[in-house]
């Protein structure tokens, strides 16, 4: 039975103004320029689920994460958390209540931790900000519990971030994310800066915490092996748009979109099956001037005239499995 939808994203779009200064535009007689980072993204995440966004660098994954977290506003679209529109709650007391239910784990644990603060202060900051403890003794006890939860010693709270390894710093970042008892955690490539052995430890820890506290994750990654281990459902992004959404097992066993197939073919074939593989060719187009029609058509081996002129829609072609591809819709692949 499917879980109730905790997060709903509808028509999420973000443009960045990358124009030259006004004087340059007047002298050179050039218009404003906008970079289309995210365009018309729609997905939902059920309570207790892990929804992963994957794709090449620059496809808009982290921009989506930051909009969902409220760090940057969307140009268009709506983000609803537990039925509450985040934009409508921005100037009310509801926004503070919503913020307590969110947290984010960043890619670089060293950059996301204040180097001037001791670990106990870093972890206790959300507790103080949301008034979740009555006195200093209760805060100290709570910080010690969080450090033990992520397999660190409570005495480590007296140290500074630079005294820890990369994996230990990411455990501290996870402890901070859990300190205000959130329901929803946005993980922006939380293991990409770590060694492979440490990655496995952090991912297993995150899964254990999800099972223990019923957490819901939005997981951003470009590592398909990590996504396969973590995700319940996966969304594949290309040039700011979702091109395929599917349950994790279904995406890996039966990918529909040509881009998804190319991404999977780029993964080393350890089993040496001898299956024919199609490497990813070409470069990602310029998001300031994206191609007409389907954005993937300049690199797609199945592209035809309709792909160059008409933008495909993300259509469901199986149980919760959607692909935005004219060739898939017409049954040619």
Secondary structure, DSSP 8 states (H G I E B T S, - for coil): ----EEEEEEEEEEEEE----HHHHHHHT----EEEEEEEEEEEEETT-EEEEE-STTSSHHHHHHHHHTSS--SEEEEEETTEETTTTTTSHHHHHHHHTEEEE-S-HHHHS-TTSBHHHHHHHHHHHTT--SSHHHHHHHHHHHHHHTT--GGGGGSBGGGS-HHHHHHHHHHHHHTT--SEEEEESTTTTS-HHHHHHHHHHHHHHHHHHT-EEEEE-S-HHHHHHH-SEEEEEETTEEEEEEEHHHHHHS--SHHHHHHHHTS--TT----------S----GGG--SSSTTGGG-TT--HHHHHS----EEEETTEEE--HHHHTT--
